[in-house]
Amino acid sequence: MSIDPFTLEVIRNGLSAIAEEMSLVVMRSARSPLLREAGDLSSALTDRDGLLIAQGQDIPMHMGVMSFTVQEFLKIVPRDRLRPGDVWLLNLPQVGGNHLPDVKAIRPVFSGDRIVAFAVSLAHWADVGGAAPGSYYAAAYDAWQEGLRIPPLRIITAEGPDEEKLAMVLANVRGPDERRGDILAQVAATRAADRRFAEMFARYGTDEVEQAFAALHDRAERQMRAAIAALPDGVYEGEDFMDDDGHGGPPTAVRVTLSIAGEEAVLDFSASDDAVPGPINTTRFITAASVYYVMKAICGPEIQASAGCYRPLKIVTRPGSILDAPADKPVVGGNHETAQRVADAVFLAFAKFAPEKLSAGGPTTAGLLIFGGHREDGTWTTFYEVHGGGEGARADRDGMPAIRAHMANVMGTPAEVVEAEYPIRVERQEILRGTGGKGKHIGGDGLRRVYRARVDGLTLTTMCERMVIPPYGLEGGEAGAPYRLTLARADGTEVALPGKTNLRIAKGDRVIAESSGGGGYGQI
């Protein structure tokens, strides 16, 4: 039985619409502003074997990781243990994951008595326990300091929530009421997917929908193979550096060798530096996610995101390296800092033969600040905020100011929401003029945002890169200005903050974030 191309296209768009609806459900029902306002979440659908078939227009680092999550989940939880109505939580990095705050809710989708698909809702919890509010501990030297580690855990059945398991989870995180609301939002998103799948099965038949899954994999593979075949065969190297080892040590290298031969590409990261003491290590799943993003962005942005799209790619990591770290290493910052450097290294390999397809270096850091503590009424609060910077210039235009680039797609929290939800005032927000790198085309400008603490005893966590090694220029363009963080004490003294630290601030203290400018493109 074969599926006609018109039905295939309708089903393909229907799958993408399901994933998009899932993300909207979370944003409209979650308790935390991190999900409601910033949208630090993603949604994906897989076939019965855990192979990606659709994703929302969300965050590339999440989506790439979710290409593996259900496959790894099924190695631990066999299908015969799964029942209609189940929802399982999971955040272990080694089980198709990235870092502990990104918690996945997985629902098996049944047609009759058989599993046909899975719906996965990933949400960044504003706190998942650990040594520091927000679960980013800059001084961490092992994985257990970073928070609650959740192996596959069934928290919902057809009868409803398993309150004993939920109580265990919520007893180990800050802001349990907010976390409970966020969990239920994820559950609701997977329930919405289950309903939409039931409608699709009723309309087209389950067998035909499963045939569409297979056809989408095969078509995406053909499209990616054709795109790779259009690139010049050869071996190309790319290299970029983290500012330090996560604990203030020397820069740490991320290196890739890109080999293109016919319709296939091999990306070998074995020469990258060893795992480091601090929390900027990452998993092989994040490494692959970064590769998937780059290859799809360059070779086929219109190709349906699916497992078939990535079949022509082979990704090699070295166990024990910063990109394939041992399970006991801290990884919280690697999710959005090292992931970005992987993408930059691959882009720099492409720059050897296709610079016209690329942007110069941009704000490839979360520029993350986390404020934690108690509101004036005594309730717990955790404010997690990322900061965009200047986009790198391209061969045909200047870079844009104050945006997120590449692996990230999280929005800034509006100042009005910050001041309504947290004991913090946003005193200033402006474009940092002149921070983009010079060139034939100029890099985009960074952003300045100033926060003032309205209560004593708030904790501040920073997790930023591009402070030592700025965004690179291309084809003779200059580098952009580096990221800067400053603590202006209420007594008038100012202190330059490191990119990765935890400290306490007092009422009246100001934290000044000045994000990096983008690199320039071409000689003047």
N, C-alpha and C positions, 0 to 999 in steps of 0.2 A: 504494500500500500504506500503510495507516494503522496506528498502534500503539494498542492498547487501553490505557485509563488504569491498569489494574491492573499490566500488564507495565511500563508507564512508571514507576510508583512503585517497583516492585521494582528496576528498573535504576537509578533515581535513588539509592535507598539503597545499592545495590551500588557505585556510583561513589564515594559519600561514604565507604563502608567501605574501598575501595581506598586513597583518600587518607589516611585515618586509619591504616591499616596501614603505609603508607610512613613516616609520622612515628614510629610505634612502632619500626620496624626501625632507624631512625637512632638513636633514643634508647637502644636496647638493644645497639647494636653500635659506636657511635662511641667514639673514644679520649678526647676532651676532655670534662672536666666541664661545659663550657659547653653542650655538646649533651646529654650523658648526664643531667645534673642540672637545669640551668636550662632546657633545651628551647628554645634559641634557634635554631629551625628551622621550616620549613613545607613543605607538600606540596601539589601541585596537579596536576590533569589537564586537558588541553585536547583539543579535536577536531583534525582533521587540519590545519585552518587556523590553529591556535594560539588559538582562542577558548575561554575558560574554561568547563569543564563541571562541575567539582567541586573542592573543597578540603578540607583537614583543619581541625580546630578548633585553629588555630595562631595566627599573629600577623597582625593585619589589615594592617600596612604591607607585609609580605611578600606576602600573598595578592593585594592590589590591584596590586602591581607585576607579579606573575606573570600577571596578566591580559594583559600586553603582551609578556612575555619571548619566548615562542615566535614570536609574530607578527614581532617585530623580528629574531629569530634567522633566520627563514626568508627575510628580505630579504637576508641575507648568505650563508646556506648553503641553496641550493635543494634541494627534496625529492629530486631525482635523485642527489644526492651521499650520501644517507642510506641505511644498510644495516641489516638486522636485527642486533641485538647492539651497535649503536653507543651510546656515552654521550659527550656533549660537555660540557665545562666552559665557564663564561662568568661574568664579573663586571663587564664594562664598563658603567658607569652609563648611557651613551647607547644601549645595546642592550637596551632594556626592563629597566633596572636601577635600583639605588638607590645603594649604596656598595660599595667594593671588598671588604670582609670578607664580604659576603653572596654566596657563590658558588653558582651554580645548576648542577645536573647534569641534563641533558636527554636523555631516551631516546625515540626514535621507536618507536611501537608498531605492529607490522605484523599484518595478517591476510592470509596468503598472501604475495603480492608487492606489496601496497599498504599505504600508511600510513593508519591509521585514527585514531590519537590520539597524544598525547605525555604522558609522565610527567615531572614536574619536581620535583626535590628541592633545596630551598634550605637551606643550612647556613651559619651564621655561623662562619667560621674564627677561632679565637682570635688568629691572627696571619697576615697576608698580606704581610709585608715592610714596606718603607717606613722612614721616618726614626725611628720610635719603636716600642718593643715594644707589641704589640697593634694596631698600624697606625692609631692615632689620634694625629695630630701637631697639637697646638693652634696652633702657629705656622705651619702650612702656608699657602703662598700659591699653590701650583699643585697639580694633580691627581697629578703624578708623585711627590710627596713622600709620598703616602698608601699606596703599596704596589704590588705586582705587578698589572699590568693584563692580564687574560686575555680576549682576543677568543675567539670560538667556536673551541674546540680539542678535537678528537676524541682522548680519552684511553683509550677502551675500544672494542674491536671484538669480533666474534664469536670471534676467536682469543685474546682476553684483553687485559690492560693493555698500552698502548704505553709501555714503560719509558723510552724516550728523552724523550718529552714529559713524563712524570711527573717525571723527574729534573730537567728544566729548571724546572718549577714548584717542586719541593721544595727546590732549591738557593737559591731566592729568598725563603724564608719561615723564620721562627724555629720551632723545634720540628718538624722535618720528619717525624719518626716519628709524632708525634701527628696531623699534618696528613694523612699518608698513610692512617692509620687512619680519619680522618673522611671522606676521599674515598671509600674503599672502602665505608663505611657508606652514603653517598649512592648509590653504584652499586648496592648491595644493595637499597636501597629502590626504585629504579626497576626492578630485576629482579623484585621482588615484584609491582609493578604490572603488569609485562608478563605474568607468569603468571596473575594474576587476570583480566586482560583476555582472555587466551586461553580461560579457563574460561567467561567471559561470552559470547564469540563462539560457542563450541561449543554452549552451551545455547540461546541465543536467535537465533543467526545474525547475521553481521556487518552485513547490511543493516538488520535491525531495530534493532540497537544504534545504528547511525548515525542512524536515524530518531528514536530516543529523544533523541540529542543535540540534533537540530533542534527536537523538541517541547519539550524543557526550556528551550531559549533562548526560544522563542515564549511559553511559559506564564509564565516569569519576567518577560518584557517586559510582558505583559498585567497581571500583578500589580503591577509597579512603576508602570505608568501609572495604574492605578486608585488606588494609594496617593497619588501626586502630585496626582491630580485632587481628592482629598479635602482638600488644603491650600488655603488662601485665595490666590487670584491676587494678585500684587503684586511689588514690588521692595524688597528688604531688604538692608541692609548690615551687615557684621560686620568687626571689626578687633581684632587682638591683636598683641603685640610680643614679639620675641626680646629677651633681656636686653641684648645688645650685637651687634656685627658679627662676632663670633668672635675678634677681636683686642683686645677691651677698649674698643672705640669705643661710640658711642651706641646706644640701642635701635633695632631694625630692624623695620619694620612688615610685617605680613601682612594684606592687605585683600581682601575678597570682596564682590561684588555678586551676590545671589541673586535671580534672576528666575523666578517661577513663572507659567506661562500654560497653563491646561488640564492636559493630561497630561504636560507636559514641563517641565524645569527647566534653566536656564542658570546656571552659576557662573563668574563672570568675576573673575580674580585680577590683571588687568592693572595695577591701581593699587598693587600691592605694591612694596616698595622694590627698587632695583637689586641685582644680585649683589654680594656683599661680599668683602672680602679673606680672611676666615677660613673655616674648614671647616663652616659651617652653611648653605651653599647646598644646593639639592637639584634633583632632576630633575622634569620634567613628569609622569613616571610616578608618583612619590611624591605629587605634588599630587593626581593623579587617585585614587590609592589612598586618601588621606585623605577625599576627597569620597565615594568609594564606601562607605567605612565609615560615615560620618555618615548618608548617605541610607538605607542599608540598616538601620542601627540605629533610625532614627526611623520610616521608612516601611514597612519590611517585614523584620523580623528572621527571619521564617519562610520567606522566599523563597529558593529554591535559588540559591546563589551561582553565577552564570553570566554569560556575556557579554550574554545577553538582558536580564538584570536592569538593566544599565547603558545600554541603548540609549536610554532617554528622557532621558538626562543629557548635556548639552554642557558641557565644561570648557574654559575659555579661560585660557591663560597667556601672559605677554609674554616672548618670547625676550630674554635679557639680564637678567631679573629674578632675585631670589633663589629663585623657584620654577620657573625654567626657565633655569638658569645655563649659560653657555658650557662646552664640554666640558673646558676647561683649568682650571676652577675646582675647589678642594677641596670635597668634599661629605660627608665621613665622618659629621659630626655632624648634617647635615641629615636623614639617614635617620630618626632617632628624636627629634630635637629640633624641627626645622622642620616635620616631618610632623605632630607633635602640635599645633603652633601653627596649621597649616592647619585641622585639625579644630576647634580652639577658635574660630577666626574664623567658621567655618561654623555652629557651635553658637550663637555670639553673634548671627548673622543670624537663626537660628530663634527666638532668645529674644525677638525683636521681636513675634512673633505666637503662639508656642507654648511659653512658658517651662515650662508644666506637664509637658512631655515631656522636660525636660532635667535634668541634674545641674549644680550650680555647678562652678566651676573645680576641678580636681583635680591630681594629681601628673603633669602632662603633660610630664615629662622622664624620661629614663632614669636620671638621678642616677648617672651612670656613673663607676666607678673601675676603672682597670686597673693591676695590679701586674705588673711584668716583671723578670726577672733569672734568677739561677741558684740552684738548690737547694744544700743543703750538700754533696751528692755531685757537684756540677758540672753536672748536667743543666739544660737550659733550661726555664723555666716562664713562663706568662702566665696571670694570673688576671683574668678579666673579670667584673665584678659590677655588677648594676643594683639600684636601691633603690626600693621602693614608697613611697608617701606617703598622705596622707589623701584619701579620696574626697570629692568635692563633695556637699553635701547636696541633697536633692530636695524637691519640694513635699509629699511624704508621709512623709519619714523623714530621720534624720540620716545623714551619710556614714559609711562604714566606715573603720577605720584600716588603714594600712600595706598598701595594695594597689597594683597597676598598673592604669592606666585607659586606655581608648580604644585607641589604635593599638598598644599594647604588650600582650604576653601571656607574658612571660618570667618564670620562677620564680626565686626567690632560691636561692643555693647553700647547703645546710645547713652550719652551722658545723663539724660533724664532718668533712665532706668538704673544706672549706677547709683545715683544720688537717692533714688526712692528705695532701693533694695539693700544698700550697704552703707556703713558708717564712713563714707568717703565722699569727698567733693571733687568733681572734675573742674579744676580752675582754669585750664587752658587747653585748647586743641587747635593746632595750626600746621600748615605745610612748612617744612624746613627748606626754604628757598636756597638754591645753590649747592645742594648736597649730591646731586646727580653727577656722575663722571662726565668729563668733557669728551668730545669727539665730533665726527661728522654729524652724528645724531647723539643727543645728550640723554644721559640716564635720568630716570624719573626722580623726583625729590622725595625725601623721607617725611616723617611725621613727628611732631612734638606733642606729647600729652602729659599734663601735670595733674597729679592726684594729691589731695591733702587729707590726712587722717583726721577724723572727727572724734575719735575716742583714743584712750591710751591702750597700749598693749597689743596692738595688731601685729601679726606676724607678716613678714614680707618674704616671698620666695622669688628669685629670678632664675630664668632658664633661657639664656640668649646666646646666640653665636653672631658671627660677623662683627665682633668687637675688635679682634686682633687682625684677622684676615678679611679685608673688605670685599664686597662684591666685585668681581673681575670685569674688566673691559674686554671687548672682542675686536679683532682686526685693527689694532692700534688705538682703540679707545681707552680712556683712563678709567681706573677703578672708581667706584662710588665712595662716599664718605662712610666710615664705619659706624656701627651702632654705639650709642652711649647711654649710660644710666647714671643718675646722680641722686643722692639723698641730701636734701636741704633741710637741716634740722631747724626746729622752731627757734633755737637760739642764734640762728644766722650762720652757723658753720655748714660747709658743704663737703660731701665725701663722694668720690667716684666709686660706684659699685661694680663688683665683678659680674661676669655674665652668669655665674651659677653660685647662689648663696642663699642662706636662710638667716634672717635676723628679725629683731623686734623694732617697731617704730612707735613713737609717742604722738599724742594728740598735737596737732599743729605741724607735724613734720610733712614735708612734701617729697614725693617721688617723681622724678622727671625722666620720662622715657623719650629718647630721640633716636628714631629708627634710621636704618642705613639708606643711603641713596643708591640708585641703580648704576651699573656700569655703562660707560659710553661705548658707541660702536663706530669704528672707522677713524682714521686719522683726520685731523682738522685740515 
